[in-house]
């Protein structure tokens, strides 16, 4: 039986790293932290959508428009 549950970007990255032979067993705390960060980002995006905030404005204010 296959699991057709959608995966988050973090989960996809983890799966790819495992496929390429990376041992992530020592990084469980970090992985859970990044999953929580992504969940928080989705919650903020959802809430912004409910408030009818312009996505580009929200993204620019939240993430600085992609600039590092």
C-alpha positions in Angstrom: 0.0 0.0 0.0 1.4 3.4 -1.0 1.1 6.5 1.0 -0.4 9.3 -1.1 -0.4 11.9 1.6 1.0 15.2 0.3 4.5 16.0 1.6 5.8 19.3 2.7 9.0 20.7 1.2 10.9 19.8 4.3 9.7 16.2 4.1 10.6 16.0 0.5 14.1 17.3 1.2 14.5 14.8 4.0 13.5 11.9 1.7 15.9 13.0 -1.0 18.8 13.2 1.4 18.0 9.7 2.7 17.8 8.4 -0.9 21.3 9.9 -1.5 22.7 8.1 1.6 22.7 10.8 4.2 22.3 9.6 7.8 19.9 12.0 9.4 19.6 10.1 12.7 21.6 12.6 14.6 19.6 15.5 13.4 16.1 14.7 14.6 15.8 17.8 16.8 16.8 20.0 13.9 14.4 18.3 11.5 11.5 18.7 13.9 12.4 22.3 14.4 12.3 23.0 10.6 9.0 21.1 10.3 7.6 23.4 13.0 9.0 26.5 11.2 7.3 25.4 8.0 4.0 24.8 9.8 4.2 28.2 11.4 4.8 29.8 7.9 1.8 28.0 6.5 -0.4 29.1 9.5 0.7 32.8 8.9 0.0 32.4 5.2 -3.4 30.9 5.9 -4.2 33.7 8.3 -3.0 36.4 5.9 -5.3 34.9 3.3 -8.3 35.0 5.6 -7.5 38.7 6.2 -7.4 39.3 2.5 -3.9 40.6 2.7 -2.1 40.9 -0.7 0.3 38.0 -1.0 3.1 40.0 -2.5 2.9 42.5 0.2 2.8 39.8 2.9 5.8 38.0 1.3 7.8 41.2 1.0 7.1 42.1 4.6 7.7 38.6 6.0 10.6 37.4 3.9 12.1 40.6 2.3 11.2 39.6 -1.2 13.7 36.8 -1.4 16.8 38.9 -0.7 19.3 37.3 1.7 
